[in-house]
Amino acid sequence: MKSAVSRVVVAVSVVAALGVTAACGGSGDDGKKSAKPGAGSAKGGGGAAARLEKAALVAGDVKGYKVEKPEARDASSGSAGAEPSKAPEAAGKTDPAVCAPLAALLGPDTGTGPGTGTGPGTGPGAADSPKAKAHVGRILTGADGKDLTTTDVRLSAYAEADAERVMAGLRAASKSKKCATFRVGGHRYFGVRPVSAPDKPRTPDKKGDEAVSYKLAHAKGEYVARQTVTVVRAGGTLAVFDASNLYDPAGVQDDKEAERNGMEGVGTPKADEDPKVAAAIVDAQLRKL
């Protein structure tokens, strides 16, 4: 049987792999509605993409966090000690179909990983959802290496009316009892439930018209991958904050046994320690939009 320490070492490697999620888009709409595809951006979304890239987080924007581009993370550490994620069969099918807005925000396990060019409204099961005009992403991890939570920050650009449609779909799916458990291809997601989010996260130094937050989890080998997702809409821009970590059931039991024997455990994440979207990350990103 593996020791609790070895489990944590493996867990850290897998968390690194989980952090390599889809680089998603941002908006050049600046809060102005437009019914014309690509309005407010250059042909092919180039103008919107440039504005999103300028708004994306960079090193130094959030104190205590390392900021990386998804492709850089993938090349440097994303595959270290962990097998690359594989898209399940029929990755484009979400069951029940009403849960497709949630599936559209999932990462590499559903085929929306690096290089796929996917984002909110363009992922698995989201064929009928509005398509983003441009997207950009960043991955944030604790600079000290002690925090096992990885936060994937993605910006997507839409016409404002389309952004509102995406938010409405997310809100309805996160609250639907039908989506408490759903499948995307061969992957089962469970524990889906909405969590509190500000209706209008707006202050003098940051902007946001509405927000949706929810939690979900899925099995990943012997671990349970957990995600807390907050999506904020600012005009036609959607900012997705996806915090993830791994729960090691066997490691938790080993920790409890160590405590019963008067020894100190290795600090394996407990079941009640869901990943949290750090307010500092949200604040820093919204200030740059």
Buried (B, 14 or more C-beta within 10 A) or exposed (E): EBEBEEBBEBBBBBBBBBBBBBBBBBBBBEBEBBEEEBBBBBEEBBBBBBBBBEBBBEEEBBEEBBBBBBBBBBEEBBBEEBEEBEBBEBBBBBBBEBBBBBBBBBBBBBBBBBEBEBBBBBBBBBBEBBBBBBBBBBBBBBBEEEBBBBBBBBBBBBBBEBBBBBBEBBBBBBBBEEBBBBBBBEBBBEBBEBBEBEEEBBEEEBBBBBBBBBBBBBEBEBBBBBBBBBBBBBBBBBBBBBBBBBBBEBBBEBBEEBEEEEEEBBEBBBEEBBBBBBEBBBBBBBEBB
